[in-house]
Amino acid sequence: MATGGGLREERCDVLVIGGGPAGLAAARAARSAGADVLLLDEHVALGGPIYRALERPWPAPPRVRRQTRVVAAIDGGVLAEDGAGALVA
């Protein structure tokens, strides 16, 4: 993982932004249909404010980037920043 403002490109079939209940359900549905799913969430723990209190209500998809927030929409995707300041396109 790049740090200190580096840029890294990641590709996926389905990008899910937000790891709350709806985002986890969307990621699970896309994965069960055979898609390569990448989930971005700005928090350390997935599940949204209510579901984070439960003990693992849903399994996380294999590719999760926690503490990552979308900063801009770009041609063909999004630009996101992780907790270390690295940019992910």
Backbone as CSV, one residue per row, in Angstrom:
resi,resn,N_x,N_y,N_z,CA_x,CA_y,CA_z,C_x,C_y,C_z
1,MET,0.842,-1.184,0.000,0.000,0.000,0.000,0.885,1.243,0.000
2,ALA,0.614,2.151,-0.867,1.391,3.381,-0.948,1.072,4.287,0.237
3,THR,2.045,5.036,0.677,1.823,5.970,1.787,2.344,7.338,1.411
4,GLY,1.920,8.321,2.187,2.444,9.662,2.008,2.093,10.299,0.679
5,GLY,0.892,10.084,0.184,0.469,10.759,-1.034,0.758,10.008,-2.307
6,GLY,1.148,8.723,-2.241,1.354,7.938,-3.454,0.038,7.679,-4.162
7,LEU,0.116,7.170,-5.381,-1.084,6.865,-6.155,-1.053,5.395,-6.532
8,ARG,-2.166,4.718,-6.321,-2.280,3.302,-6.641,-3.591,3.103,-7.393
9,GLU,-3.572,2.279,-8.431,-4.793,1.987,-9.176,-5.289,0.604,-8.804
10,GLU,-6.588,0.497,-8.568,-7.226,-0.785,-8.307,-8.399,-0.931,-9.255
11,ARG,-8.604,-2.123,-9.757,-9.719,-2.396,-10.668,-10.636,-3.435,-10.037
12,CYS,-11.911,-3.332,-10.380,-12.900,-4.285,-9.885,-14.083,-4.284,-10.829
13,ASP,-14.938,-5.289,-10.692,-16.182,-5.326,-11.475,-17.230,-4.424,-10.841
14,VAL,-17.300,-4.453,-9.513,-18.295,-3.675,-8.772,-17.600,-2.942,-7.635
15,LEU,-17.802,-1.630,-7.578,-17.284,-0.819,-6.482,-18.461,-0.448,-5.588
16,VAL,-18.369,-0.815,-4.310,-19.397,-0.466,-3.338,-18.799,0.593,-2.422
17,ILE,-19.472,1.726,-2.319,-19.002,2.813,-1.468,-19.901,2.869,-0.247
18,GLY,-19.331,2.511,0.892,-20.062,2.501,2.147,-20.235,1.084,2.656
19,GLY,-19.782,0.848,3.867,-19.835,-0.483,4.470,-20.910,-0.631,5.516
20,GLY,-22.008,0.111,5.363,-23.149,-0.069,6.251,-23.953,-1.288,5.828
21,PRO,-25.125,-1.482,6.417,-25.930,-2.663,6.079,-26.237,-2.781,4.585
22,ALA,-26.605,-1.683,3.928,-26.933,-1.742,2.500,-25.691,-2.029,1.663
23,GLY,-24.567,-1.402,1.997,-23.337,-1.646,1.256,-22.859,-3.080,1.392
24,LEU,-22.935,-3.624,2.604,-22.542,-5.018,2.810,-23.461,-5.967,2.058
25,ALA,-24.759,-5.671,2.051,-25.709,-6.507,1.314,-25.436,-6.434,-0.183
26,ALA,-25.154,-5.237,-0.699,-24.846,-5.084,-2.123,-23.572,-5.837,-2.485
27,ALA,-22.552,-5.722,-1.651,-21.293,-6.423,-1.911,-21.501,-7.933,-1.895
28,ARG,-22.270,-8.407,-0.941,-22.538,-9.845,-0.841,-23.296,-10.339,-2.076
29,ALA,-24.303,-9.583,-2.518,-25.089,-9.984,-3.691,-24.228,-9.996,-4.955
30,ALA,-23.401,-8.965,-5.130,-22.541,-8.903,-6.321,-21.515,-10.032,-6.314
31,ARG,-20.953,-10.306,-5.156,-19.962,-11.380,-5.048,-20.605,-12.735,-5.333
32,SER,-21.820,-12.952,-4.826,-22.482,-14.237,-5.067,-22.837,-14.405,-6.547
33,ALA,-22.918,-13.303,-7.280,-23.160,-13.363,-8.721,-21.863,-13.513,-9.509
34,GLY,-20.736,-13.592,-8.807,-19.454,-13.824,-9.465,-18.621,-12.592,-9.736
35,ALA,-19.029,-11.434,-9.248,-18.288,-10.200,-9.511,-17.093,-10.068,-8.567
36,ASP,-16.056,-9.424,-9.069,-14.918,-9.015,-8.238,-15.330,-7.699,-7.587
37,VAL,-15.520,-7.706,-6.271,-16.081,-6.570,-5.546,-15.001,-5.894,-4.713
38,LEU,-14.994,-4.564,-4.751,-14.156,-3.763,-3.864,-15.081,-2.859,-3.069
39,LEU,-14.974,-2.906,-1.746,-15.800,-2.086,-0.872,-14.929,-1.036,-0.202
40,LEU,-15.345,0.226,-0.272,-14.652,1.322,0.399,-15.523,1.829,1.536
41,ASP,-14.921,2.054,2.701,-15.651,2.632,3.827,-14.701,3.525,4.609
42,GLU,-15.218,4.659,5.092,-14.356,5.618,5.786,-14.104,5.258,7.250
43,HIS,-14.787,4.260,7.764,-14.631,3.881,9.166,-13.705,2.680,9.318
44,VAL,-13.220,2.456,10.527,-12.370,1.301,10.817,-13.195,0.019,10.781
45,ALA,-14.398,0.063,11.373,-15.265,-1.113,11.435,-16.418,-0.957,10.455
46,LEU,-16.813,-2.058,9.840,-17.931,-2.058,8.912,-19.245,-2.244,9.654
47,GLY,-20.350,-1.923,9.006,-21.659,-2.236,9.538,-22.540,-1.056,9.858
48,GLY,-22.043,0.156,9.779,-22.858,1.306,10.140,-22.942,1.465,11.646
49,PRO,-23.469,2.588,12.120,-23.443,2.878,13.554,-24.197,1.880,14.423
50,ILE,-25.297,1.341,13.943,-26.053,0.388,14.762,-25.421,-1.002,14.686
51,TYR,-25.113,-1.445,13.476,-24.644,-2.808,13.294,-23.210,-3.024,13.746
52,ARG,-22.428,-1.956,13.919,-21.076,-2.125,14.450,-21.122,-2.649,15.882
53,ALA,-22.228,-2.404,16.587,-22.364,-2.876,17.965,-22.627,-4.381,18.022
54,LEU,-23.095,-4.973,16.945,-23.355,-6.413,16.908,-22.066,-7.169,16.629
55,GLU,-22.049,-8.410,17.000,-20.869,-9.225,16.748,-20.928,-9.809,15.346
56,ARG,-20.237,-9.182,14.415,-20.094,-9.630,13.031,-21.421,-10.056,12.401
57,PRO,-22.331,-9.107,12.140,-23.622,-9.492,11.571,-23.523,-10.053,10.158
58,TRP,-22.563,-9.591,9.364,-22.350,-10.092,8.006,-20.855,-10.207,7.779
59,PRO,-20.432,-11.195,7.031,-19.005,-11.273,6.714,-18.615,-10.177,5.726
60,ALA,-17.436,-9.651,5.893,-16.931,-8.625,4.972,-16.495,-9.295,3.673
61,PRO,-16.633,-8.589,2.548,-16.116,-9.152,1.292,-14.589,-9.235,1.361
62,PRO,-13.976,-10.053,0.497,-12.516,-10.217,0.551,-11.717,-8.933,0.340
63,ARG,-12.218,-8.029,-0.495,-11.472,-6.792,-0.794,-12.179,-5.606,-0.153
64,VAL,-11.665,-5.182,0.979,-12.219,-4.039,1.709,-11.096,-3.053,1.968
65,ARG,-11.352,-1.787,1.731,-10.410,-0.728,2.088,-11.088,0.122,3.151
66,ARG,-10.691,-0.100,4.408,-11.247,0.667,5.516,-10.526,2.006,5.626
67,GLN,-11.132,2.925,6.305,-10.590,4.273,6.492,-10.212,4.894,5.144
68,THR,-11.066,4.695,4.156,-10.864,5.217,2.812,-12.110,5.971,2.403
69,ARG,-11.926,7.188,1.927,-13.077,7.995,1.544,-12.919,8.467,0.110
70,VAL,-14.032,8.550,-0.586,-14.041,9.025,-1.965,-13.892,10.535,-1.945
71,VAL,-12.947,11.050,-2.743,-12.723,12.492,-2.786,-13.164,13.118,-4.112
72,ALA,-13.289,12.313,-5.171,-13.707,12.867,-6.464,-14.117,11.756,-7.408
73,ALA,-15.034,12.086,-8.287,-15.368,11.191,-9.399,-14.448,11.563,-10.553
74,ILE,-13.833,10.573,-11.164,-12.946,10.810,-12.301,-13.435,9.955,-13.469
75,ASP,-12.937,10.233,-14.647,-13.333,9.491,-15.830,-13.036,8.005,-15.620
76,GLY,-14.064,7.196,-15.632,-13.886,5.759,-15.503,-13.781,5.255,-14.078
77,GLY,-14.045,6.083,-13.085,-13.942,5.592,-11.714,-14.045,6.681,-10.675
78,VAL,-13.397,6.453,-9.545,-13.376,7.425,-8.461,-11.946,7.574,-7.955
79,LEU,-11.699,8.689,-7.295,-10.427,8.928,-6.629,-10.714,8.888,-5.142
80,ALA,-9.998,8.045,-4.419,-10.229,7.884,-2.988,-8.923,8.099,-2.244
81,GLU,-9.039,8.453,-0.972,-7.872,8.681,-0.121,-7.971,7.764,1.083
82,ASP,-6.873,7.016,1.350,-6.900,6.145,2.511,-6.373,6.877,3.748
83,GLY,-6.400,6.195,4.883,-6.014,6.814,6.146,-4.576,7.303,6.184
84,ALA,-3.714,6.757,5.330,-2.307,7.164,5.288,-2.063,8.295,4.305
85,GLY,-3.117,8.739,3.619,-2.967,9.822,2.667,-2.660,9.366,1.251
86,ALA,-2.634,8.049,1.023,-2.399,7.530,-0.327,-3.666,7.663,-1.145
87,LEU,-3.508,7.940,-2.411,-4.649,8.069,-3.316,-4.854,6.753,-4.057
88,VAL,-6.117,6.353,-4.187,-6.475,5.136,-4.899,-7.408,5.539,-6.032
89,ALA,-7.050,5.185,-7.249,-7.882,5.517,-8.410,-8.564,4.269,-8.899
